Amino acid sequence: MRRWLAVLLLMAAGNVTAAEANEAPAGITWQGDFSQGGLVTGAAEPGILIKLNDRIVPVAKNGRFVFGFGRDESATMTLTVTRDGGRSEPVTLRIAPQTYDIQRIDGLPPAQVTPPPAVLERIRRENAAIAAVRQRNTARQDFLQGWIWPAKGPVSGVYGSQRILNGEPRTPHYGLDIAAPTGSPVVAPSAGEVVLAEKDIYFTGGTIIIDHGMGINSAFSHLHALNVKVGQQVKQGELIGTVGATGRATGPHLDWRVNWFDVRLDPQRLLPEKP
């Protein structure tokens, strides 16, 4: 415990990164962001199996693997490495915490806080379809090429922020919002396959989801136009749609989200500082 407190102090001072605080076990190399919302990629020697807490981490035939951490991930997680012969080695991972913006808004009409009952079945159906494509585990590894900004414009919303409306905590915001005029181009931040393309989803309006491989996927919401269809292969930087204000949006912007299966990651932590 004392060692980890010391590491936290060094990390806060900028002297130790989260990656340096987590030494990889023998037979494994990794790099990435051991922080809430962060993404880690790595490679394992043949025959190694990996679990993160109780979750199996897929390892590709070439040894590549990837995993990530959610907004509210605990300070420690257990990574278990099982080698040929069944010998297991548990490793404690230290996850750096993040600070999130919390905003309280009172006096809103109830209809702006809770969707009307008439649309709840539609919302459940759409959410189920989105959850299903996010469980895809394909062999592609497009995410390894890195990431570019999917749109150009000022950041108007950040990952992890949360509103408390009329005293009720709402679901945190899990995306990166980029403000831009309607019709501005939206491009693929990394290559992949389009697995969802819908023009009218209740909350997110025009929505595209791209599978980047091994559970990593991107969602693009509030689009004005969709320039791709399901099954289409897209390259990094290829036009996929345009910025809009469809669904429940107060103005034109792109809401971009990144997942590792059902774990919601911070897109901004993947990007260079500027578009």
Buried (B, 14 or more C-beta within 10 A) or exposed (E): EEEEEEBBEBBEEEEBBBBEBBEBBEBBEBEBBBBBBBBBBBBBEEEBBBBBEEEEBBBBEEBBBBBBBBBEBEEEBEBBBBBEEEEEBEBEBBBBEBEBEEEEEEEEEEEEBEBEEEEEEEEEEBEEBBEEBBEBEBEBBBBBEEBBBBBBBEEBBBBBBBBEBBEEEBEBBBBBBBBBEBEBBBBBBBBBBBBBBBEEBBBBBBBBBBBBBBBBBBBBBBBBBBBBEEEBBBEBEEEBBBBBBBBBBEEBBBBBBBBBBEBBBBBBBBBEEEE
